[in-house]
Amino acid sequence: MDSTTCIEEVPGDIDREALRILRQGSFVWDSKVLAFRRGAATIEYAFLREQKLIAGGGMSGQERLGQLQRLRILLQSLD
């Protein structure tokens, strides 16, 4: 996988904070499988959509913060 994947290839509807969390966790976008990858760990785009971590996900601010916290916890559990 090319570690120089540019941000323009990432679907534009992903929550910006979720994207920042993924990048901080050293996940890179793999457009071939529509997922963020780090070694054997994969976070699929479909999962992010299910969690409403996309623009216009229809969550309140509090719900969004909860989902972002869950994403952080998930990434920590993958370490």
ROVOBA-336475 format. One line per 4 residues: number of its first residue (from 1); their letters; for each residue x, y, z of N, C-alpha, C, O. Coordinates in pm, whole numbers, plus 32768, in hexadecimal, padded with zeros to 4 digits. Example, Ala and Ser with C-alpha at 12.3 -4.5 7.8 and 13.67 -1.06 7.14 Angstrom:
# residues 2
1) as) 8527 7DC7 830C 84CE 7E3E 830C 8528 7EB6 830C 8590 7EB4 834E; 8505 7F1F 82C4 8557 7F96 82CA 850A 8003 8313 853D 8072 8324
END
This chain:
# residues 79
1) mdst) 8054 7F8B 8000 8000 8000 8000 8058 807B 8000 80BF 807E 8043; 8030 80DE 7FB7 807B 8159 7FAA 805D 81B4 801F 7FEB 81DF 8030; 80C1 81D4 8071 80AC 8228 80E6 809B 82BB 80C2 8083 830D 811A; 80A7 82DD 8042 8097 8368 8018 800A 8383 7FE3 7FF5 83E5 7F9C
5) tcie) 7FAB 832D 8005 7F22 8340 7FD7 7EF5 83CD 7FFA 7EFF 83F7 806D; 7EC5 8415 7F97 7EA2 84A0 7FAF 7E14 84AB 7FE6 7DBE 8458 7FCB; 7DFF 8514 8033 7D80 8526 8077 7D0D 8537 8014 7C9A 851B 8037; 7D27 8563 7F9C 7CBE 8577 7F39 7C7C 84F3 7F12 7C09 84F3 7EE5
9) evpg) 7CC1 8485 7F22 7C88 8402 7F01 7C27 83D1 7F6A 7BD2 837D 7F4E; 7C32 8404 7FE4 7BDA 83DD 8051 7B4F 8414 8034 7B42 8487 800B; 7AE6 83C4 8048 7A5F 83F8 8031 7A49 847A 807E 7A67 8483 80F5; 7A16 84DC 803A 7A07 8562 8073 799E 856E 80DF 7997 85D5 8122
13) didr) 794B 8508 80F2 78E2 8514 8155 7909 84E0 81DF 78B9 84E4 823C; 7983 84AE 81EE 79B0 847C 8271 79C1 84F2 82CF 79FC 8559 82AB; 798E 84E2 8349 799A 8547 83B1 7A2E 8570 83BE 7A85 851A 83CA; 7A49 85F0 83BD 7AD3 8621 83C0 7B1C 85F7 8440 7B92 85D6 843C
17) ealr) 7AD7 85F7 84AF 7B15 85CD 852D 7B32 8537 852B 7B9B 850C 855C; 7AD8 84E8 84F4 7AF0 8457 84E8 7B6A 843F 848F 7BBC 83E8 84AC; 7B75 848B 8424 7BE8 847E 83CA 7C69 84A1 8414 7CCF 845D 8403; 7C65 8509 8465 7CDB 8530 84B2 7D02 84C1 8514 7D78 84A2 8523
21) ilrq) 7CA0 8486 8556 7CBA 8419 85B4 7CFA 83A3 856C 7D5A 8368 859E; 7CC6 8380 84F8 7CFF 8312 84AA 7D8F 8330 8481 7DE6 82DA 848B; 7DA8 83A9 8454 7E30 83D0 842B 7E8F 83CC 84A2 7F01 839E 8495; 7E61 83FD 8517 7EB6 83F8 858F 7ED6 8368 85B5 7F40 834D 85ED
25) gsfv) 7E7B 830E 8598 7E91 8280 85B4 7EE2 823B 8548 7EEF 81C0 8549; 7F19 8288 84EC 7F6D 8256 847D 7F21 8202 8418 7F5C 81AD 83D5; 7E9F 8218 840D 7E50 81D5 83A7 7E58 8226 8326 7E53 82A1 8328; 7E64 81E1 82B7 7E67 8222 8234 7DF7 81E9 81DE 7DD0 8175 81EC
29) wdsk) 7DC5 823C 8187 7D56 8216 8130 7D87 81BA 80C2 7DEB 81D6 8080; 7D40 814D 80AE 7D5B 80F0 8041 7CDF 80EF 7FE8 7C7C 80AD 8007; 7CE5 8137 7F79 7C71 8145 7F22 7C4C 80C1 7EDB 7BDC 80B3 7EA9; 7CA7 8063 7ED7 7C89 7FE3 7E97 7C24 7F91 7EE7 7BD5 7F47 7EAD
33) vlaf) 7C28 7F9F 7F6B 7BCC 7F53 7FC1 7B6A 7FAD 800B 7B1C 7F7D 805D; 7B6E 802E 7FF0 7B17 8090 8031 7B1F 8084 80C9 7ABA 8073 810E; 7B9B 808F 80FB 7BB2 8081 818A 7C32 80C9 81B2 7C89 80E4 815F; 7C3A 80E8 8233 7CB6 811A 826D 7CFF 80A2 82A3 7CC4 804A 82E2
37) rrga) 7D82 809D 828A 7DD0 8029 82B2 7E4C 8054 82FE 7E86 80BE 82E8; 7E71 7FFB 8359 7EF0 8007 83A1 7F1A 7F79 83BF 7EE1 7F37 8416; 7F7D 7F49 8377 7FA6 7EBE 8385 7F31 7E62 8364 7EF5 7E6E 82F9; 7F11 7E08 83BF 7EA2 7DAB 83AA 7E1B 7DE7 83D4 7DB3 7DAD 83B7
41) atie) 7E1D 7E5A 8417 7DA1 7E99 8447 7D5E 7EE7 83D7 7D9F 7F2B 8388; 7CDA 7EDB 83D1 7C8D 7F1F 8369 7C11 7F5E 83A7 7BCA 7F20 83F5; 7BF7 7FDB 8381 7B7D 8021 83A6 7B37 8041 8322 7B64 8099 82D8; 7ACC 7FFB 8306 7A88 800B 8286 7A34 808A 8280 79FC 80B7 82E4
45) yafl) 7A2C 80C2 820A 79D8 8138 81F0 7948 811A 8217 7904 816F 8250; 7918 80A2 81F8 788F 807C 821A 7878 8082 82B1 780C 80A9 82DE; 78DD 805C 82FF 78D2 8064 8391 78C2 80F4 83BD 786F 8112 8413; 7911 814E 8384 7907 81DC 83A8 787D 8212 8386 7845 8262 83D1
49) reqk) 7846 81E7 8316 77BE 8211 82EF 7756 81DB 8352 76FA 8222 8379; 7766 815D 8379 7709 8121 83DA 770D 816C 845F 76A6 8179 84A3; 7782 819C 8484 7793 81E5 8501 776C 8278 84F3 7779 82C6 8552; 773E 829C 847D 7714 8326 845C 7786 838A 8468 7770 8400 8485
53) liag) 7801 835A 8452 7875 83B2 8456 7891 83ED 83CC 7900 83EA 8398; 7825 8421 8394 782A 8462 8312 77E1 84E7 831D 7791 84FB 8378; 77FD 8540 82C1 77B9 85C2 82C0 7723 85AB 82AF 76F9 8559 825D; 76D5 85F2 82FC 7645 85E3 82F2 7613 8560 832B 75AC 852D 8300
57) ggms) 765C 8529 838C 7637 84A8 83C7 75BB 84AC 841E 758B 8444 844B; 7586 8523 8435 750A 852F 847F 7518 851D 8515 74B8 84F5 8557; 758D 8538 854C 75A2 852B 85DC 75A6 85B3 861E 75C9 8618 85E0; 7582 85B5 869D 7594 862E 86EC 7629 863C 870B 7676 85DE 86F7
61) gqer) 7651 86AE 873B 76DE 86C3 875E 770D 8660 87C7 777E 862F 87BF; 76B9 8643 8829 76DD 85E5 8893 76ED 8557 885C 7749 8510 8882; 7692 852F 8802 769D 84AA 87C5 771C 849E 8772 7760 8437 8775; 773C 8508 872A 77B6 8509 86D7 7831 84F7 872E 788A 84A9 870E
65) lgql) 7836 8541 879E 78A8 8534 87F9 78B3 84A5 882E 7922 8470 883B; 7843 8468 884D 7843 83DD 887C 7878 837E 8812 78C6 8323 8831; 784F 8391 8796 787E 833B 8729 7914 834E 8711 795B 82ED 86F6; 7942 83C9 871A 79D2 83E3 8708 7A21 83A1 8778 7A8D 836B 8761
69) qrlr) 79EC 83A6 87F3 7A2F 8365 8863 7A34 82CE 884E 7A99 828F 886D; 79C9 8295 881B 79C6 8204 87FF 7A2F 81E0 8795 7A70 8178 879E; 7A40 8238 8732 7AA5 8220 86CB 7B30 8222 870A 7B84 81CD 86EA; 7B4A 8281 8762 7BCC 8285 87A7 7BE4 8205 87F5 7C51 81CC 87F0
73) illq) 7B7F 81D8 883E 7B8C 815E 888D 7BA6 80E6 8833 7BFA 8091 8852; 7B5F 80DE 87C3 7B73 8071 8764 7C03 806F 8733 7C42 8006 8730; 7C38 80E2 870D 7CC0 80E8 86DA 7D24 80C0 8746 7D87 807C 8729; 7D0C 80EA 87C2 7D65 80C3 882F 7D62 802C 8845 7DC8 7FF0 8866
77) sld) 7CEE 7FEF 8833 7CE3 7F5E 8846 7D2C 7F10 87D8 7D4C 7E9B 87EA; 7D45 7F51 8769 7D8C 7F0F 86FA 7E22 7F11 870C 7E6A 7ECC 86C4; 7E53 7F60 876B 7EE3 7F69 8783 7F1B 7EED 87C5 7F93 7EE6 87DF
END
